[in-house]
Each structure stands twice: as C-alpha cells, then as structure tokens.
Amino acid sequence: MQIPIGQLWDNLMLFLVVGIFIELAVSAIFSVRIIDDLLNSTLLRSVKNALVIIAAFGVCAKIDQLRLLYGTKIAVPEAIHYVLSSLVLARMANLFHEFSNYVRARSKAP
C-alpha cells in the first residue's frame, strides 16, 4: 500500500495554520499585562497549555476533515485518529509559541 506523502504534507501544513490560530487565540487571553508577568510561573504555563489542548480537541471534534491521516488511505480506529490529531494540533500550536518566543528573545539580544 502506497501512502500519499503529498496529502500527509498538506494535512501537516493545515495543522500548522490552525495551530497558529489556536495559539494566537489562547495567547490573546493571556496577553493582559498582569497575567503576562505571572506567565513565568509553572502553574499558569500549565493552564495555558491545557487551554491549547482543550481547544485542539474541540476543533478536531467539530471539523471532521481536520484529521492527521485524512485522505491518506491509512486505516486507524476513529478514537485513536481523533486523539492523535488533537495532540498533533496542540503540539503545532506550542511549536509556534516556542518559535515566536525564540524570535522575540533573539531580537532583544545585543
């Protein structure tokens, strides 16, 4: 069985775009100056990550086409496919957050 790599790549790029939107939406909640100062605490970072994961599960639940292996002919049970897709989407959102923090830190360095 041949796996369409192009379709898998398209799905990953879609996940990256949706992950960026999820990260921006959750970051908008935490962008208040008072909360931004508290974001250095482990508890608040954990809450933010939990919100990203919950948002990813919600988006994957509402959009059937937003599945990692959608259109690739790989047979996976629906529950595993849903959980896998949600976690990959949450990781893409966190990847964008880490990248934006890296760029911000590099721009402040002398």
Buried (B, 14 or more C-beta within 10 A) or exposed (E): EEEEEEBBEBBEEBBBEBBBEBBBEBBEEBEEEEEEEEBEEEEBEEBBBEBBBBBBBEBBEEEEEBBBBBEBEEEBEEEEBBEBBBBBBBBBBBBBBEEBEEEEEEEEEE
